[in-house]
Amino acid sequence: MNSDVFTGTVTVDWQQMRDEYEHSKKVAGIREDSLYEVPLTLGNFERLVGRCNSKQITQNAIDRFILERGLEVKRSTLNKDIRNLKAFIHWCRKNRYANGEIEIRQVKEDERPVKSLTNTQIKKLITASQPYQTLKMRILLALGTGLRRGDIEALRISDVDFENSYVTTRSKKTRKSMGSRPVPFRIMEELRKYISGLNPEQERIFIDRFNQYRWNQIRKKLGLGDFKFHDLRKTFGSVLAQNGVSTAVTQKLL
């Protein structure tokens, strides 16, 4: 019996592979943000390399995509495409649409310098955000807990322990419980006042969307350059270090 019947690749057209792959992601219950990225990456591959059938997806085709896409976007964005493409190729192999000789590696990213605010800058940021209640509360939580923005957005009122000044949440990135983490007294008082003004039937602390435009306005007004909301998390770590908190404890909180 010819073993190629079982080990050879199957020739199918590009659209069939795309449709089957995207359907498999939906069936697997993949998060909405990942589902959104998949067609973007495959669309860029189609635009730059062409509508390859399964036998035309070769190492040369992959290398060409990475080189040409790299001329259009930053390396961090390119690596997102590479990760999505790698997952697609892995799926193709499982379905015998591609051979196992293709190698896909992420490119090295230029390290962005760690940025954190000084005490003066922190005070100015809080003052500048004063007119925007929900943005200010997000900033205070990021500075006081070190939580990622996604985890702050997911916080529920029931996650707050006012008596012991703690918040408990699950990481949206790792899907694991992050346990309870302390919240500074002043920030907890601000949170108490903020929550007291919410609709009693409201479950989430924030029901509006993060206002990127407003954040950029404040950032530019204060001359903070390309300082990102995520850098508040780094500021939290820096403040802990300045106050003598051990690296081990800081790493647990971050």
Summary of the structure (lengths in Angstrom):
residues: 254
radius of gyration: 23.5
end to end distance: 57.4
largest distance: 77.2
contacts: 637
relative contact order: 0.09
helix: 56%
strand: 6%
